[in-house]
């Protein structure tokens, strides 16, 4: 090795050591450093403090970038050279699900990026002619294109609801882009075939909105009443979360996106095989339909009061073949776990990042 290369290696290692030390100190101050040992599905993180979501919290000015078919709006925080973390929201939520998680991670030395998915907030299609496709695989490809646009080759991914499904798909199909993952409600990969399988009545009841959206009445109803509809979903999915109107309205503004209804309706109709996807993705969909095992380091989370449909942790543990842990977060935590328990979610990101270094 040349003298120049040796010097570069020493400097790189010194920077890595300093960055790691700074992250550890900051994370310790925040109370989000914990064991990186794999945990069983019944293990809970010890002494995880909870902080309430702040209605007045803001990301500040957002950024916009052309990425694939979209011009994506996103929030960014933390040091530019910090380890990248991309946080993905669900339906009917938005980037404010991470408004309290983001500063925790930024203070711990991470570069945190929180994009609006297609059909939300300031994200727009570049062409009016593009098919408004809500197919989960396509949403995942949006994030790959977004990573390319912001020049991030590999990142730790965190998500819930649509965001967890998106992270799962990326980890399964493009593991080289996913350093590690935090997934609320575990393994959420599925295809149209699974949507054809009848469930027991109580389980079907939980998916009532899918069947509503399958009708033209449902599409028109969501178009007309999307604010009240989304608020009802928040209440049902997080029955013990006493969010106020200002907290909801801050996120509901993102549903005014001109493509929001089309994307949401197509997503749920596609899942029931009532709407077609794009044929060019058929081969990838076949791979997803097989339920591929995910081998990137993963922590799955579940709230103890999640009112939305979700699988039992024991049903998906074997879907993660790498370093893995599951945590149930207590305290009346519902479906929007990052916003309801930001400290616990941030801790999971820090801990799963440590998995990759052990």
KEMAR-830344 format. One record per residue (C-alpha): x, y, z; residue in one letter. Coordinates in steps of 0.25 Angstrom, whole numbers, plus 2048, in hexadecimal, padded with zeros to 3 digits. Layout:
N
XYZa
...
REM end
This chain:
358
800800800x
80580E7FCx
808819807x
7FD821801x
7F3815803x
7F8812811x
7F6821815x
7E882080Ex
7E4814816x
7E9819823x
7E1826821x
7D581E81Dx
7D6815829x
7D8822832x
7CC82982Cx
7C481C82Ex
7C881B83Dx
7C5829840x
7B8828839x
7B481B841x
7B982184Ex
7B082E84Cx
7A4826848x
7A681D854x
7A782985Ex
79B830857x
793824857x
796820866x
79282E86Ax
78582C862x
78381E869x
78281785Cx
78E80E85Cx
78B800860x
7907F285Ex
7927ED850x
7907DE854x
7847D784Dx
7787D6855x
76C7CD854x
75E7D1850x
75A7D385Fx
7667DB863x
7647EA865x
76E7F5866x
7717F9874x
76E80687Ax
76A80D86Dx
76581B870x
75A821868x
75882F863x
74B83585Ex
74A839850x
74B84884Fx
74084F847x
74985C844x
75585383Fx
75A856831x
764851827x
76685F822x
768862813x
76785580Bx
76F8517FFx
76B84D7F1x
7728447E7x
76E83D7DAx
76F82E7DCx
76A8247D2x
75C8277CFx
75A8317DAx
75F83E7E0x
76083A7EEx
75E8437FAx
76683F806x
76C844814x
77A842817x
782844825x
78F84082Bx
79D841826x
79F83F817x
7AA835819x
7A282D824x
79D81F821x
791820819x
78381C81Ex
77681D816x
76981D81Dx
75C819815x
74E81D819x
741815817x
733818813x
72C821818x
73882781Ex
743830819x
75283481Cx
74D83A82Ax
74D82C82Fx
75C82E831x
75C83C835x
761838843x
76982C83Fx
771835835x
77883E83Fx
77B832848x
78382B83Dx
789838838x
78E83B846x
79482D846x
79C830839x
79382A82Ex
78F831821x
78082F822x
778830815x
769830815x
762830807x
753831804x
74F8257FCx
7488267EFx
73A82D7F1x
73E8347FEx
742842801x
74B84A7F7x
74F83D7EFx
74A83E7E1x
74A8367D4x
75383C7CAx
7498397BFx
73A83A7BFx
73A82D7B6x
7418247C0x
7388197C5x
73481C7D4x
73880F7D9x
73780B7E7x
73D7FD7E6x
7467FB7F2x
7527F77EAx
7518047E2x
75280C7EFx
75F8047F2x
7658077E5x
7628167E7x
76B8157F4x
77680F7ECx
77581A7E2x
7758247EDx
78181E7F3x
78881F7E6x
78482D7E4x
7898317F2x
7968297EFx
79481F7FBx
7988117F7x
79480A804x
78C80F810x
78580981Cx
776809819x
76B80B823x
75C80B821x
74E807825x
74180481Dx
74480780Ex
75280B813x
7557FE819x
7507F680Dx
7597FF804x
7657FD80Dx
7627EE80Dx
7627ED7FEx
76F7F57FDx
7767EC807x
7717DF7FFx
7737E47F1x
77F7ED7F2x
7867EA7FFx
7937F17FAx
78B7FE7FCx
7867FB80Bx
7917FB816x
7877F7820x
7787F9823x
76D7FC82Ex
7607F782Ax
7537FA832x
74A7EE831x
7557E582Cx
7547DE81Ex
74A7E4815x
74E7DF807x
7427D97FFx
73C7D87F2x
72F7D87EBx
72D7C97EDx
72D7CB7FCx
7227D57FAx
7197CB7F4x
7197C2800x
70D7C4809x
7107C7818x
7087C4824x
6FC7CE826x
7037D6831x
70F7D7829x
7087DC81Dx
7007E6825x
70E7ED828x
7107EF819x
7027F6817x
708802810x
70F7F9806x
7017F4802x
6FB802802x
7068077F9x
7037FC7F0x
6F68037ECx
6F48107E4x
6EC8157F0x
6F98127F9x
70281A7EFx
6F88267EEx
6F68257FEx
705826800x
7068317F6x
6FB8397FDx
6FE83680Cx
70D83280Cx
71083B818x
705835821x
70882781Bx
71782881Ex
71482D82Cx
70B82182Ex
71681782Ax
71F81E834x
71581C83Fx
71380E83Cx
72180A83Ax
726811846x
71B810850x
72381585Cx
72A820855x
72482E859x
72983684Ex
72384484Cx
71D84A840x
72985383Dx
73284683Dx
72883F833x
72684C82Ax
73584D829x
736840822x
72884181Bx
72E84C813x
73684280Bx
72A83B806x
7268477FEx
7308427F4x
7298417E6x
72D8327E5x
72A82E7F3x
71C8277F0x
7208217E3x
72D81A7EAx
7268167F7x
71A8107EFx
7238097E5x
72C8037F0x
7207FC7F7x
7197F87EBx
7267F27E6x
7287EA7F3x
71A7E37F0x
71D7E17E2x
7137EA7DDx
71C7F47D6x
7287F07CDx
7367F47D0x
7417F77C5x
7457EA7BDx
7547EE7BDx
7547EB7CCx
74E7DD7CBx
75B7D67CDx
75E7DD7D9x
7507DB7DEx
7527CC7DDx
75E7CD7E5x
7577D47F0x
74B7CB7EFx
7547C07F4x
7567C7801x
7657C9800x
76E7C880Dx
7747D5811x
7837D4815x
7867E2819x
7877E5828x
7797E882Dx
7727ED839x
7637EB839x
75A7F3842x
74B7F3846x
7437FC84Fx
73B7F585Ax
72E7FC855x
72F7FB846x
7217FC841x
7247FA833x
7257EC82Cx
7337E682Fx
7397D8830x
73E7D183Dx
74D7D383Fx
74F7C4840x
7497C2832x
7547CA82Bx
7617C8833x
7667BD82Ax
7657C781Ex
7727CE823x
77E7C6822x
7887D1826x
78A7D7834x
77D7D9839x
7757DE845x
7667E1848x
7617EB852x
7537ED857x
7527FC85Bx
7487FD867x
74180986Cx
734809863x
73C80B856x
73480A84Ax
73780883Bx
73E816839x
74A811841x
75581B83Dx
74C826841x
74682084Ex
75381A853x
75E82284Cx
76881F857x
766810855x
767811846x
773819846x
77A80F84Fx
776804846x
77D80B83Ax
78A80D843x
78A7FF847x
7887F983Ax
793801834x
79C7FB83Fx
7977ED83Ax
79F7F082Dx
7AC7F3835x
7AC7E783Dx
REM end
